[in-house]
Amino acid sequence: MKREVSGALYQEAQNYFPGGVNSPVRAFRSVGGTPLFIDRGKGPYIWDADGQRYLDFCCSWGPLILGHANDTVMEEIIQTLHNGTSFGAPTRLENKLAGLILENHRYIEKIRFVNSGTEAVMSAVRLARGYTGKNKILKFEGCYHGHVDALLVKAGSGLVTLGTSSSAGVPEATVNDTIVVTLNDRKALESALQTYADDLAAVIIEPIPANNGLLLQQPEYLRFVREITQKYGVLLIFDEVISGFRAGFEGAAGTYDIAPDIITFGKIIGGGLPVGAYGASREIMSAVSPDGPVYQAGTLSGNPVAMAAGFAQLQKCLEPGFYERLEARTRQLTNTVNEHAASKGYLFKMVQQASIFWLAFGDGSPIRSAEEIRAENMQWFNKLHTYLLENGVYLGPSGYEVGFVSDAHTDDLIAEAAQQMCKGLDVVFGED
Ligand SMILES: *Cc1c(COP(=O)(O)O)cnc(C)c1O
């Protein structure tokens, strides 16, 4: 594969942006090589600046559940554009998208649109604090919640720890109000709640943790998290920026039938344009300004073009059989590759939930917490990534990232991708 044009653009970009990118993982630092600059996408495919085509399993990191440049979504965007792009005043399109969501989602009663997943989480944390009058937040090691100061923390040593900052520029005073515990560890959570409940506003979790591998939690554990937060009078925030409208229209809340207190959204909700949102019961949402004392605002929030794109996409998701079809296709991919890997005895397993998958190198035993991921196994992923890229299959450029199947990935394309992955594993493990 050629990298001439992408390489030149990347070089130019180094003069403009830190690391040549506007979001760090795009820089290909973990897999090595030059990032592809993308010229266009259609359906399941993207084309790079050198004119080469790839079957895309990154799908913009999740938002594009219908694939690239979906005709229906594009049509809605174009029609809306003719009427202007932003007013800073309410439009009927906000009602339309909110109505569609609230009618079909049993776990929230009111919603507020923002512009990104990070903003949704930041606002949800403020809401939890403002509503409860408490300050501390508990998060889990291995869950990502955007670049919110209070949540850019990693665990210190020990069972229950006050967070240590995982980014320069995040004040110690901020992370001192964040408690970090390990996923899938009931004792750690219970002991943290015993110690901190009086000052703990909320526990925040990715119910389907998909930003540090795919750390699938057992439903019983998630129910435990719900029950024990209720017992200690602490709010539970489901960060469904990835899982919302992906694991099913009602996300993880619907999949497990667990009602959190606040849910955050992003990615799919905007149909490929920048939208985030948070929702909760009427009672909790009444704390948000201008109804209540928790201030939160946005010049471009509820942007009409973005609302139109989100509406068009979510309406498609509501068609009967949509999620079943996506899950079946993803299952076909993971089954084919896993059978091949097992028959060869490779230390590898594809993990799946709904239309999310993760390529996990290791002994195949379930990985439910961040500390169970072995960093040295990433070298295998990096080799596979290089092979697949050379052969026209695009994955997010990090072994800690998951892949996404869209409705544009047909059965035939899935079968083709599975064969490429099998061949790639043969190459990686030196058996071809
Ligand atoms: C992507 C993501 C975010 C951050 O969303 P941005 O739109 O990138 O700011 C937050 N939480 C989760 C679970 C995510 O997957």
Ligand as a Chemical Component Dictionary entry (heavy atoms), coordinates in Angstrom:
data_LIG
# 
_chem_comp.id                   LIG 
_chem_comp.type                 NON-POLYMER 
_chem_comp.pdbx_formal_charge   0 
_chem_comp.three_letter_code    LIG 
# 
loop_
_chem_comp_atom.comp_id 
_chem_comp_atom.atom_id 
_chem_comp_atom.alt_atom_id 
_chem_comp_atom.type_symbol 
_chem_comp_atom.charge 
_chem_comp_atom.model_Cartn_x 
_chem_comp_atom.model_Cartn_y 
_chem_comp_atom.model_Cartn_z 
_chem_comp_atom.pdbx_ordinal 
LIG C1 C1 C 0 -16.053 8.319  23.292 1  
LIG C2 C2 C 0 -16.434 8.287  24.732 2  
LIG C3 C3 C 0 -16.485 9.441  25.520 3  
LIG C4 C4 C 0 -16.017 10.780 25.004 4  
LIG O1 O1 O 0 -16.785 11.222 23.939 5  
LIG P1 P1 P 0 -16.164 12.348 22.958 6  
LIG O2 O2 O 0 -17.287 12.621 22.001 7  
LIG O3 O3 O 0 -14.966 11.741 22.341 8  
LIG O4 O4 O 0 -15.852 13.518 23.805 9  
LIG C5 C5 C 0 -16.949 9.338  26.808 10 
LIG N1 N1 N 0 -17.340 8.169  27.320 11 
LIG C6 C6 C 0 -17.307 7.027  26.599 12 
LIG C7 C7 C 0 -17.795 5.758  27.207 13 
LIG C8 C8 C 0 -16.844 7.049  25.287 14 
LIG O5 O5 O 0 -16.777 5.917  24.591 15 
# 
loop_
_chem_comp_bond.comp_id 
_chem_comp_bond.atom_id_1 
_chem_comp_bond.atom_id_2 
_chem_comp_bond.value_order 
_chem_comp_bond.pdbx_ordinal 
LIG C1 C2 SING 1  
LIG C2 C3 SING 2  
LIG C2 C8 DOUB 3  
LIG C3 C4 SING 4  
LIG C3 C5 DOUB 5  
LIG C4 O1 SING 6  
LIG O1 P1 SING 7  
LIG P1 O2 DOUB 8  
LIG P1 O3 SING 9  
LIG P1 O4 SING 10 
LIG C5 N1 SING 11 
LIG N1 C6 DOUB 12 
LIG C6 C7 SING 13 
LIG C6 C8 SING 14 
LIG C8 O5 SING 15 
# 
